[in-house]
Amino acid sequence: MQGLRTPDSPGSSTTFFTTGSVWKVQEADAYMDPVTISYAVDGIDDYKAPILIEGLPGVGHVGKLVADHIVDELDGVLLARIISHHFPPQVFINKEGVVNLPKNELYLVRTEPPLLLLTGDCQSTSPEGHYILTEEYLNLAEQFGVERIYTLGGYGVGRLVDEPRVLCAADRVELIEEAVNAGSVFSHEEPPGGIIGAAGLLIGLGALRGMEGVALLGETSGYLVDPISAGAVLTILSKMIGLDIDPSRLQETAAELEGALEKLKESEQDREQEELSYIG
């Protein structure tokens, strides 16, 4: 039983059952905290921003593409890293073969008004984890003085879209009107089933804390990473926050994917032809 503490050991707190005996080990020896936040700058209380933009991975990586683009384009400053045992049970391997835990990150962009950007590697793998992580994200938002939250994501339609719409939802009617005036679309029937994950919970739980919330969802096939849909979302978001953000890099990425999109279109057409051949 080497490495396990007996019931009399100091600091023991978690019970493990073995044949005929009960042993205890320090909780810190066996577990990481459910959510761990580490700050990347000194004087963290000096940083304030009234707007949080969430762009975590999702359908077509639409939200993540937009958030990462804004961070890169406007020289975002890393404020905090978030790791959690609610993230997928894996590590990432870099070019040198070094492993890293999955993480999400919070950036500050020094625009007027200042922006917080939440982006990263993943979302929770469980419903409970989504709620726990969202509450932690909202704690950070309160700490930095956030008043409005924009959540960005993809709306998978299962087909290729040449000119994607951007659907909107919000915690109040006035924000729906604001989003529609910026060029988004409100539909009573879309997306069916609501908004899953951080993009939805940040608005719902944020409203309980007095924060405004708007979701912008770009139509996407869901087949692949979609910079075209991300560009459409960026256009609406830029109008709503009153900033002119250069979309060139997203457009360049979209151009690079044109070949893959053409192959997908041909594949869809072939499949439709095959389906028609079974009729009559």
C-alpha positions as MATLAB code, in Angstrom:
seq = 'MQGLRTPDSPGSSTTFFTTGSVWKVQEADAYMDPVTISYAVDGIDDYKAPILIEGLPGVGHVGKLVADHIVDELDGVLLARIISHHFPPQVFINKEGVVNLPKNELYLVRTEPPLLLLTGDCQSTSPEGHYILTEEYLNLAEQFGVERIYTLGGYGVGRLVDEPRVLCAADRVELIEEAVNAGSVFSHEEPPGGIIGAAGLLIGLGALRGMEGVALLGETSGYLVDPISAGAVLTILSKMIGLDIDPSRLQETAAELEGALEKLKESEQDREQEELSYIG';
ca = [
       0.000    0.000    0.000;
       2.901    2.328   -0.546;
       1.918    5.928   -1.305;
      -1.455    5.693    0.463;
      -1.976    7.361    3.833;
      -3.582    5.504    6.688;
      -6.707    6.930    8.373;
      -4.450    8.507   11.000;
      -2.305   10.424    8.499;
      -2.453   14.224    8.765;
      -4.248   16.088    5.989;
      -6.115   13.038    4.678;
      -9.565   13.805    3.268;
     -10.583   11.475    0.417;
     -11.626    7.899    1.071;
     -10.477    4.964   -1.080;
     -11.786    1.467   -0.431;
      -9.480   -1.525   -0.728;
     -10.062   -5.134    0.243;
     -10.631   -5.313    3.994;
      -9.294   -1.806    4.680;
     -10.106    1.864    4.355;
      -7.261    4.149    3.313;
      -7.149    7.887    2.789;
      -4.968   10.147    0.675;
      -4.646   13.878    0.527;
      -7.161   15.279   -1.942;
      -4.444   17.397   -3.537;
      -2.522   14.233   -4.329;
      -5.352   12.753   -6.373;
      -7.301   15.596   -7.949;
      -6.957   18.942   -9.661;
      -9.452   21.658   -8.800;
     -12.641   21.566  -10.920;
     -11.616   24.914  -12.422;
      -8.220   26.594  -12.081;
      -7.688   30.202  -13.186;
      -4.169   31.610  -13.405;
      -3.478   35.274  -14.195;
      -0.866   36.209  -16.775;
      -0.411   39.856  -15.707;
       0.267   41.766  -12.494;
      -2.217   44.245  -11.076;
      -5.171   42.310  -12.467;
      -7.688   44.589  -10.696;
      -6.511   47.513  -12.818;
      -7.953   45.961  -15.995;
     -11.557   46.829  -16.882;
     -13.780   46.266  -19.927;
     -17.554   46.695  -20.328;
     -17.879   44.090  -23.119;
     -17.102   40.363  -23.149;
     -17.007   38.493  -26.460;
     -17.122   34.700  -26.219;
     -15.756   32.645  -29.099;
     -15.094   29.117  -27.900;
     -14.918   26.113  -30.276;
     -18.235   24.984  -31.693;
     -20.007   24.214  -34.977;
     -17.731   25.250  -37.838;
     -15.459   26.925  -35.271;
     -17.291   30.104  -36.301;
     -17.107   31.864  -32.931;
     -13.512   30.841  -32.297;
     -12.407   32.109  -35.705;
     -13.928   35.519  -34.982;
     -12.528   35.788  -31.443;
      -9.041   34.671  -32.467;
      -9.135   37.083  -35.411;
      -9.962   40.037  -33.152;
      -7.216   39.073  -30.685;
      -4.645   38.841  -33.487;
      -5.839   41.881  -35.420;
      -6.062   44.199  -32.401;
      -3.070   42.903  -30.406;
      -4.922   41.330  -27.504;
      -3.177   41.044  -24.127;
      -3.466   37.691  -22.340;
      -5.038   38.209  -18.900;
      -5.887   34.719  -17.675;
      -5.773   31.000  -18.453;
      -8.481   28.550  -17.445;
      -8.010   24.791  -17.090;
     -10.577   22.332  -15.795;
     -11.247   18.660  -15.301;
     -14.494   19.300  -17.184;
     -12.456   19.709  -20.370;
     -11.817   16.650  -22.599;
      -9.464   14.050  -21.068;
      -6.540   14.661  -23.392;
      -3.396   16.712  -23.878;
      -2.128   18.565  -26.934;
       1.332   17.881  -28.344;
       3.323   20.751  -29.817;
       5.940   20.615  -32.584;
       8.683   19.824  -30.064;
       6.706   16.901  -28.642;
       5.824   18.706  -25.403;
       2.339   18.068  -24.044;
      -0.018   20.756  -22.762;
      -3.367   20.535  -21.023;
      -6.334   21.968  -22.927;
      -7.063   25.514  -21.790;
      -9.215   28.514  -22.487;
      -7.874   32.047  -22.364;
      -9.142   35.539  -21.595;
      -7.674   38.482  -23.539;
      -8.039   42.247  -23.293;
      -8.122   44.431  -26.403;
      -7.392   48.090  -25.707;
     -10.007   49.607  -27.993;
     -12.661   52.175  -27.159;
     -14.556   50.656  -25.496;
     -12.123   47.981  -24.226;
     -13.056   44.386  -25.020;
     -12.562   41.068  -23.256;
     -12.227   38.035  -25.551;
     -12.837   34.505  -24.270;
     -11.409   31.899  -26.617;
      -9.464   28.663  -26.328;
      -9.252   24.953  -27.003;
     -12.534   23.429  -25.891;
     -15.779   23.424  -23.989;
     -17.031   21.123  -21.253;
     -17.690   17.459  -21.954;
     -20.648   17.329  -19.524;
     -23.823   19.354  -18.829;
     -22.731   19.957  -15.228;
     -19.360   21.203  -16.413;
     -20.980   23.720  -18.757;
     -22.782   25.311  -15.814;
     -19.726   25.272  -13.562;
     -17.438   26.782  -16.200;
     -20.010   29.392  -17.217;
     -20.300   30.578  -13.624;
     -16.505   30.939  -13.504;
     -16.506   32.889  -16.771;
     -19.187   35.165  -15.322;
     -17.165   35.635  -12.131;
     -14.319   36.878  -14.310;
     -16.719   39.097  -16.244;
     -17.944   40.696  -13.018;
     -14.371   41.164  -11.834;
     -13.536   43.142  -14.983;
     -16.732   45.208  -14.960;
     -18.529   43.592  -17.911;
     -21.966   45.002  -18.675;
     -22.746   43.284  -22.000;
     -21.855   39.843  -23.361;
     -21.704   38.834  -27.016;
     -21.596   35.105  -27.658;
     -20.554   33.905  -31.105;
     -21.143   30.551  -32.720;
     -22.208   28.536  -35.711;
     -25.689   27.386  -36.681;
     -25.265   24.066  -38.472;
     -27.698   23.569  -41.331;
     -26.160   20.429  -42.862;
     -25.601   21.921  -46.317;
     -23.210   24.351  -47.942;
     -24.225   28.013  -47.685;
     -22.937   30.587  -50.184;
     -24.194   33.651  -48.306;
     -24.677   32.714  -44.646;
     -27.238   34.509  -42.556;
     -26.389   35.546  -39.004;
     -29.147   34.626  -36.573;
     -29.553   36.467  -33.291;
     -30.998   35.882  -29.846;
     -30.800   37.996  -26.698;
     -32.017   38.374  -23.142;
     -34.294   41.315  -24.031;
     -36.289   42.552  -27.017;
     -34.343   45.811  -27.335;
     -31.146   43.903  -28.073;
     -32.888   41.815  -30.734;
     -33.884   45.045  -32.468;
     -30.319   46.327  -32.199;
     -28.913   43.126  -33.711;
     -31.463   43.114  -36.544;
     -30.671   46.740  -37.331;
     -27.011   45.700  -37.638;
     -27.950   43.110  -40.264;
     -28.680   39.899  -38.377;
     -31.859   37.837  -38.650;
     -34.334   36.893  -35.938;
     -36.352   33.726  -36.456;
     -38.922   32.232  -34.085;
     -38.076   28.738  -35.299;
     -34.275   28.878  -35.578;
     -32.102   27.513  -34.223;
     -34.350   24.580  -33.241;
     -33.615   23.335  -29.743;
     -32.076   26.615  -28.608;
     -28.398   27.398  -28.055;
     -26.229   24.763  -26.384;
     -23.059   25.355  -24.381;
     -21.339   28.542  -23.308;
     -22.920   30.598  -26.102;
     -26.342   30.062  -24.565;
     -25.570   29.780  -20.859;
     -23.502   32.959  -20.717;
     -26.586   34.884  -21.835;
     -29.064   33.027  -19.631;
     -26.965   32.992  -16.461;
     -25.475   36.400  -17.201;
     -28.945   37.913  -17.218;
     -29.399   36.726  -13.624;
     -26.392   38.883  -12.724;
     -27.709   41.946  -14.545;
     -25.557   41.594  -17.678;
     -27.022   42.137  -21.130;
     -26.481   39.313  -23.596;
     -26.603   38.857  -27.381;
     -25.905   35.677  -29.353;
     -24.806   35.909  -32.990;
     -24.900   32.590  -34.860;
     -23.565   32.265  -38.394;
     -25.116   29.703  -40.731;
     -22.628   26.971  -41.588;
     -22.692   23.516  -43.108;
     -21.006   22.025  -40.067;
     -18.755   19.997  -42.371;
     -15.572   22.008  -41.818;
     -14.057   25.131  -40.285;
     -16.008   28.007  -41.822;
     -14.254   31.388  -42.241;
     -17.012   32.584  -44.589;
     -19.608   32.311  -41.843;
     -17.110   33.806  -39.379;
     -16.696   36.812  -41.680;
     -20.464   37.352  -41.724;
     -20.587   37.239  -37.916;
     -17.631   39.634  -37.666;
     -19.438   42.139  -39.878;
     -22.519   42.199  -37.611;
     -20.459   42.254  -34.422;
     -18.314   45.141  -35.671;
     -21.418   47.233  -36.291;
     -22.867   46.455  -32.883;
     -19.726   47.343  -30.927;
     -18.910   50.314  -33.136;
     -15.452   49.167  -34.233;
     -13.979   48.822  -37.707;
     -12.173   45.475  -37.631;
     -10.276   44.515  -40.789;
     -11.669   41.167  -42.100;
      -8.872   40.603  -44.638;
      -7.248   37.638  -42.906;
     -10.563   35.810  -42.602;
     -11.235   36.506  -46.264;
      -7.818   35.121  -47.195;
      -8.526   31.953  -45.215;
     -11.896   31.635  -46.940;
     -10.212   31.941  -50.333;
      -7.789   29.161  -49.416;
     -10.734   26.871  -48.637;
     -12.472   27.454  -51.961;
     -10.998   24.268  -53.414;
     -12.304   22.143  -50.549;
     -15.732   23.788  -50.824;
     -15.923   23.043  -54.539;
     -15.195   19.366  -53.877;
     -17.921   19.311  -51.205;
     -20.386   20.895  -53.628;
     -19.567   18.271  -56.256;
     -20.005   15.547  -53.647;
     -23.417   16.945  -52.673;
     -24.496   17.097  -56.318;
     -23.364   13.513  -56.919;
     -25.295   12.352  -53.866;
     -28.436   14.131  -55.061;
     -28.092   12.500  -58.468;
     -27.731    9.086  -56.862;
     -30.869    9.675  -54.801;
     -32.811   10.741  -57.897;
     -31.732    7.610  -59.772;
     -33.677    5.468  -57.293;
     -36.939    7.280  -58.081;
     -39.268    5.924  -60.815;
];
